[in-house]
C-alpha cells in the first residue's frame, strides 16, 4: 500500500512540474484559434481607425464652423 501512495505522489509531482514548465513547441496547430486571433486583431485595428476618423472629422467640423461664423461678422466696424 505504501508503494501505491508513493507512485501517486510521484505522478502528481511530475504532472505539476510539466504543468508549470510549458513547452510551446508542442502546442498543436489549431486553425480556429489562429482565426480567432486574426479576427480579434482586425477588430481592434478597425475600432482604432474608426475612433481616429471620428476625432479628425470632429476637429475639421469645428474648424469649418469657426470659419463660417468668422465670415458672418464684419472685420472692421469703423
Secondary structure, DSSP 8 states (H G I E B T S, - for coil): -HHHHHHHHHHHHHHHHHHHS--GGG----HHHHHHHHHHHHHHHHHHHHHHHHHHHHHHHHHHHHHHHHHHS-S---
